[in-house]
């Protein structure tokens, strides 16, 4: 039996969206009137077809039932958690790498004073959460043992976790447990909860919110010719199976975020297809996080116009993702992205 997927598309933003919602010409995303859509794309592994929301009633009964179930998830209001407020799009997850070898800022903030100072700067610039990591997972990176990882982040975490909201970027259950006991508000595991067999037990015990990120392979080999049948639908199916597994293990709460994992086992064509069609993941019913900041796809596209910080590509992709309803962006240059968002929102208001 053929499987169908529903993608909300043809979005409107700002005052134009509010006007169209009031006239019932568009559907608000998660009951947020400032972002709404007027079409859906019905996708299978063999075909795709775009229709207006007014044409849904003419679909065959089985397909109409499936689309309406997906639309219910797309329309449902998201409940706030981990200092993330889902009435606001986007929330910002500021990046604090306490590593010597991260791809864009390794070694810049891995002393206690510089790390603390940068955490407060990111927060004061507008980040809703600060994502603290002690192990680089860039392409080609090696595993850091848990003692070294904890040593890198321990003192800085203790200094800031009671003062600003913290997310912990780690693949290791023991690091997660230590961080949760200190008071971190979110666990961000780039392995999709698959690196450490104890991770799910820790998340279940402490009922902590967490991110499920998709990745193909490991950091050591993930960029060596990654292949998909259909990256968009393969990753959608990955999330669906992972949620089903978590439910079977006793994790019943909905404080879960989905991250398609830009750059984690993806070529440029995969990354672009995921970004262009990211709104498909709204029909899974969970908030979406995208880590687009300073990623290699910006270099691949801009070529001779590439820069070390890639702020231009980060801002342009951030604004696009925002207009597709992505709830959380993981960002290095918080001040610059916040400036761009504020200007964009003012332009789209009356």
C-alpha positions, -999 to 999 in steps of 0.1 A, spaced: 0 0 0 14 34 -10 24 57 18 15 94 16 30 124 34 16 159 38 37 191 35 22 225 43 34 250 17 28 284 2 33 302 34 24 338 43 41 358 71 34 389 92 4 411 87 -5 396 53 -8 362 70 -30 377 98 -54 392 72 -57 360 52 -63 340 84 -91 364 94 -107 358 60 -103 320 64 -82 319 32 -52 303 49 -46 279 78 -24 293 107 5 271 117 1 258 152 -25 286 158 0 313 151 -18 339 130 14 356 118 24 325 98 -1 305 77 -3 285 45 -28 281 16 -16 249 -1 -4 214 8 18 190 -11 7 154 -10 39 133 -15 46 96 -20 78 79 -31 65 79 -66 47 112 -70 38 146 -55 9 169 -60 2 204 -47 -34 214 -40 -51 243 -23 -66 238 12 -100 242 -4 -95 211 -26 -88 187 3 -125 179 5 -124 164 -30 -97 139 -22 -105 101 -20 -118 92 14 -88 73 26 -64 100 15 -86 128 28 -86 110 62 -48 108 62 -44 145 52 -68 157 78 -50 137 105 -17 154 94 -34 188 93 -46 183 128 -9 180 140 1 209 118 -26 232 133 -23 221 170 -8 247 193 26 238 207 31 239 245 61 258 258 90 240 275 128 245 282 125 283 280 113 279 244 81 299 236 64 284 206 40 313 200 73 330 188 90 319 156 119 314 157 134 307 190 172 309 191 196 282 204 229 299 209 260 278 203 288 276 229 315 252 218 339 244 247 361 224 224 396 229 208 384 215 175 349 225 165 346 234 128 341 271 130 352 283 165 372 255 181 394 269 208 379 304 210 358 299 241 373 268 258 387 286 289 365 293 319 363 330 316 359 332 279 332 305 280 312 322 307 315 356 290 304 342 256 274 324 272 262 356 287 268 375 254 247 350 235 219 352 260 219 390 262 220 391 224 186 373 223 193 335 225 165 316 244 188 288 253 226 283 252 237 250 237 269 239 256 291 212 240 324 196 250 328 173 221 331 183 184 310 162 160 322 179 129 329 156 99 361 136 106 361 143 143 371 116 168 352 104 199 362 123 231 362 101 263 335 111 288 361 122 315 377 147 291 343 159 278 330 165 313 362 182 323 358 207 294 323 217 304 319 211 342 332 243 357 315 266 331 282 247 334 283 251 372 289 289 368 261 296 344 233 270 347 215 287 375 217 321 358 208 314 322 189 285 305 212 258 292 209 230 266 235 203 268 250 190 235 263 155 242 260 119 230 269 103 264 243 93 290 266 100 319 273 135 308 235 140 303 229 127 338 255 151 353 241 180 334 205 172 343 214 171 380 230 206 376 198 219 360 201 219 322 168 224 305 173 204 273 194 175 260 206 178 224 220 145 212 233 146 176 234 108 174 196 105 174 198 88 208 217 59 193 253 65 204 248 53 240 225 25 249 217 41 283 205 74 269 169 65 266 168 52 302 183 85 314 158 105 295 129 84 308 141 85 344 145 123 345 116 132 321 138 158 306 130 175 272 154 164 244 162 168 207 162 139 182 186 147 154 190 126 123 224 116 111 238 91 87 269 72 99 293 87 125 312 119 125 343 99 114 326 87 82 293 105 77 304 126 48 319 97 28 294 95 0 261 94 20 232 79 1 194 80 5 164 66 -15 147 99 -8 163 120 19 132 139 28 110 108 33 137 86 47 143 112 75 106 116 81 103 78 85 134 78 108 116 103 131 84 83 131 102 51 140 122 68 167 91 83 183 74 49 182 104 33 199 105 60 226 68 55 233 74 17 236 102 24 261 78 45 283 87 81 273 52 95 270 58 133 272 57 155 241 87 178 251 106 165 221 122 185 192 131 171 158 163 181 140 168 169 104 206 172 109 219 195 82 254 184 73 253 152 92 257 126 65 243 148 37 256 162 5 247 196 -8 217 183 -27 204 165 4 208 196 25 191 218 0 161 195 -4 157 193 33 158 230 38 135 237 9 109 212 21 115 214 58 78 221 65 70 184 59 82 177 94 54 198 109 30 169 102 49 148 128 35 171 154 67 182 172 87 214 171 115 216 145 151 226 151 176 234 123 213 239 127 220 260 96 246 283 111 280 285 93 274 251 77 294 239 47 264 241 23 269 279 25 305 275 12 293 250 -14 268 275 -28 288 308 -24 321 294 -36 345 324 -40 322 345 -18 327 322 11 338 338 44 350 323 77 319 332 96 294 327 67 271 352 83 254 361 50 244 325 42 234 319 78 211 349 78 195 341 44 188 305 53 176 315 88 150 339 73 138 313 49 135 287 77 116 312 98 90 317 70 85 279 68 76 279 105 108 263 119 105 269 156 142 268 167 174 278 149 208 268 163 230 299 158 266 310 164 261 347 155 230 354 176 233 392 175 234 394 137 206 369 132 184 386 157 190 419 139 180 403 106 148 388 122 138 421 137 142 440 104 124 413 85 94 413 109 92 450 108 91 450 70 63 424 70 42 444 95 21 475 88 
